[in-house]
């Protein structure tokens, strides 16, 4: 039987580096999809941040 990726990949062996990389991956992948997330400290879960629709200005179309 082959070794698992967790045991063979040097970037995944260190638990703290693995956790930081996973967090960065989740945040950047979510941002690409247009979802802002943050990590809930007590549970460690990622939760979506709802944007305030009144906080930004509407985009106006240019006349052609």
PyMOL CGO cylinders between C-alpha atoms (Angstrom):
from pymol import cmd
from pymol.cgo import CYLINDER

trace = [
    CYLINDER, 0.00, 0.00, 0.00, 1.28, 3.49, -0.86, 0.3, 1, 1, 1, 1, 1, 1,
    CYLINDER, 1.28, 3.49, -0.86, 1.92, 6.22, 1.68, 0.3, 1, 1, 1, 1, 1, 1,
    CYLINDER, 1.92, 6.22, 1.68, -0.70, 8.91, 1.94, 0.3, 1, 1, 1, 1, 1, 1,
    CYLINDER, -0.70, 8.91, 1.94, -0.12, 12.36, 0.53, 0.3, 1, 1, 1, 1, 1, 1,
    CYLINDER, -0.12, 12.36, 0.53, -0.18, 13.75, 4.05, 0.3, 1, 1, 1, 1, 1, 1,
    CYLINDER, -0.18, 13.75, 4.05, 2.84, 11.61, 4.96, 0.3, 1, 1, 1, 1, 1, 1,
    CYLINDER, 2.84, 11.61, 4.96, 4.85, 12.17, 1.79, 0.3, 1, 1, 1, 1, 1, 1,
    CYLINDER, 4.85, 12.17, 1.79, 4.28, 15.84, 0.91, 0.3, 1, 1, 1, 1, 1, 1,
    CYLINDER, 4.28, 15.84, 0.91, 6.69, 18.08, 2.86, 0.3, 1, 1, 1, 1, 1, 1,
    CYLINDER, 6.69, 18.08, 2.86, 4.26, 21.02, 2.65, 0.3, 1, 1, 1, 1, 1, 1,
    CYLINDER, 4.26, 21.02, 2.65, 1.55, 19.03, 4.39, 0.3, 1, 1, 1, 1, 1, 1,
    CYLINDER, 1.55, 19.03, 4.39, 3.64, 17.35, 7.10, 0.3, 1, 1, 1, 1, 1, 1,
    CYLINDER, 3.64, 17.35, 7.10, 3.80, 20.41, 9.35, 0.3, 1, 1, 1, 1, 1, 1,
    CYLINDER, 3.80, 20.41, 9.35, 0.34, 20.87, 10.87, 0.3, 1, 1, 1, 1, 1, 1,
    CYLINDER, 0.34, 20.87, 10.87, 0.58, 24.65, 11.29, 0.3, 1, 1, 1, 1, 1, 1,
    CYLINDER, 0.58, 24.65, 11.29, 1.76, 25.19, 7.69, 0.3, 1, 1, 1, 1, 1, 1,
    CYLINDER, 1.76, 25.19, 7.69, -0.96, 22.83, 6.44, 0.3, 1, 1, 1, 1, 1, 1,
    CYLINDER, -0.96, 22.83, 6.44, -3.63, 24.76, 8.37, 0.3, 1, 1, 1, 1, 1, 1,
    CYLINDER, -3.63, 24.76, 8.37, -2.45, 28.14, 7.04, 0.3, 1, 1, 1, 1, 1, 1,
    CYLINDER, -2.45, 28.14, 7.04, -2.35, 26.83, 3.47, 0.3, 1, 1, 1, 1, 1, 1,
    CYLINDER, -2.35, 26.83, 3.47, -5.84, 25.35, 3.79, 0.3, 1, 1, 1, 1, 1, 1,
    CYLINDER, -5.84, 25.35, 3.79, -7.19, 28.61, 5.22, 0.3, 1, 1, 1, 1, 1, 1,
    CYLINDER, -7.19, 28.61, 5.22, -5.61, 30.64, 2.41, 0.3, 1, 1, 1, 1, 1, 1,
    CYLINDER, -5.61, 30.64, 2.41, -6.98, 28.20, -0.17, 0.3, 1, 1, 1, 1, 1, 1,
    CYLINDER, -6.98, 28.20, -0.17, -10.53, 28.43, 1.19, 0.3, 1, 1, 1, 1, 1, 1,
    CYLINDER, -10.53, 28.43, 1.19, -10.45, 32.23, 1.40, 0.3, 1, 1, 1, 1, 1, 1,
    CYLINDER, -10.45, 32.23, 1.40, -9.02, 32.72, -2.09, 0.3, 1, 1, 1, 1, 1, 1,
    CYLINDER, -9.02, 32.72, -2.09, -11.28, 30.15, -3.74, 0.3, 1, 1, 1, 1, 1, 1,
    CYLINDER, -11.28, 30.15, -3.74, -14.32, 31.70, -2.10, 0.3, 1, 1, 1, 1, 1, 1,
    CYLINDER, -14.32, 31.70, -2.10, -13.24, 35.18, -3.20, 0.3, 1, 1, 1, 1, 1, 1,
    CYLINDER, -13.24, 35.18, -3.20, -12.97, 34.01, -6.80, 0.3, 1, 1, 1, 1, 1, 1,
    CYLINDER, -12.97, 34.01, -6.80, -16.58, 32.84, -6.54, 0.3, 1, 1, 1, 1, 1, 1,
    CYLINDER, -16.58, 32.84, -6.54, -17.58, 36.22, -5.08, 0.3, 1, 1, 1, 1, 1, 1,
    CYLINDER, -17.58, 36.22, -5.08, -18.08, 35.00, -1.52, 0.3, 1, 1, 1, 1, 1, 1,
    CYLINDER, -18.08, 35.00, -1.52, -16.30, 36.72, 1.35, 0.3, 1, 1, 1, 1, 1, 1,
    CYLINDER, -16.30, 36.72, 1.35, -15.58, 34.41, 4.27, 0.3, 1, 1, 1, 1, 1, 1,
    CYLINDER, -15.58, 34.41, 4.27, -13.98, 34.68, 7.66, 0.3, 1, 1, 1, 1, 1, 1,
    CYLINDER, -13.98, 34.68, 7.66, -13.03, 32.07, 10.21, 0.3, 1, 1, 1, 1, 1, 1,
    CYLINDER, -13.03, 32.07, 10.21, -15.14, 31.81, 13.34, 0.3, 1, 1, 1, 1, 1, 1,
    CYLINDER, -15.14, 31.81, 13.34, -12.61, 31.61, 16.19, 0.3, 1, 1, 1, 1, 1, 1,
    CYLINDER, -12.61, 31.61, 16.19, -14.55, 29.44, 18.69, 0.3, 1, 1, 1, 1, 1, 1,
    CYLINDER, -14.55, 29.44, 18.69, -15.64, 26.79, 16.19, 0.3, 1, 1, 1, 1, 1, 1,
    CYLINDER, -15.64, 26.79, 16.19, -12.97, 27.11, 13.52, 0.3, 1, 1, 1, 1, 1, 1,
    CYLINDER, -12.97, 27.11, 13.52, -15.62, 27.07, 10.81, 0.3, 1, 1, 1, 1, 1, 1,
    CYLINDER, -15.62, 27.07, 10.81, -15.67, 29.42, 7.86, 0.3, 1, 1, 1, 1, 1, 1,
    CYLINDER, -15.67, 29.42, 7.86, -18.71, 31.66, 7.66, 0.3, 1, 1, 1, 1, 1, 1,
    CYLINDER, -18.71, 31.66, 7.66, -19.85, 33.88, 4.80, 0.3, 1, 1, 1, 1, 1, 1,
    CYLINDER, -19.85, 33.88, 4.80, -19.79, 37.62, 5.34, 0.3, 1, 1, 1, 1, 1, 1,
    CYLINDER, -19.79, 37.62, 5.34, -22.89, 39.22, 3.90, 0.3, 1, 1, 1, 1, 1, 1,
    CYLINDER, -22.89, 39.22, 3.90, -22.09, 42.45, 2.14, 0.3, 1, 1, 1, 1, 1, 1,
    CYLINDER, -22.09, 42.45, 2.14, -24.13, 45.53, 2.83, 0.3, 1, 1, 1, 1, 1, 1,
    CYLINDER, -24.13, 45.53, 2.83, -25.83, 46.48, -0.46, 0.3, 1, 1, 1, 1, 1, 1,
    CYLINDER, -25.83, 46.48, -0.46, -26.09, 50.13, 0.61, 0.3, 1, 1, 1, 1, 1, 1,
    CYLINDER, -26.09, 50.13, 0.61, -22.35, 50.41, 1.22, 0.3, 1, 1, 1, 1, 1, 1,
    CYLINDER, -22.35, 50.41, 1.22, -21.39, 50.65, -2.45, 0.3, 1, 1, 1, 1, 1, 1,
    CYLINDER, -21.39, 50.65, -2.45, -22.54, 52.81, -5.28, 0.3, 1, 1, 1, 1, 1, 1,
    CYLINDER, -22.54, 52.81, -5.28, -24.55, 51.40, -8.18, 0.3, 1, 1, 1, 1, 1, 1,
    CYLINDER, -24.55, 51.40, -8.18, -22.74, 51.08, -11.47, 0.3, 1, 1, 1, 1, 1, 1,
    CYLINDER, -22.74, 51.08, -11.47, -24.03, 53.44, -14.14, 0.3, 1, 1, 1, 1, 1, 1,
    CYLINDER, -24.03, 53.44, -14.14, -24.01, 52.39, -17.78, 0.3, 1, 1, 1, 1, 1, 1,
    CYLINDER, -24.01, 52.39, -17.78, -22.26, 54.69, -20.21, 0.3, 1, 1, 1, 1, 1, 1,
    CYLINDER, -22.26, 54.69, -20.21, -24.24, 56.10, -23.11, 0.3, 1, 1, 1, 1, 1, 1,
    CYLINDER, -24.24, 56.10, -23.11, -22.92, 54.93, -26.46, 0.3, 1, 1, 1, 1, 1, 1,
]
cmd.load_cgo(trace, "trace")
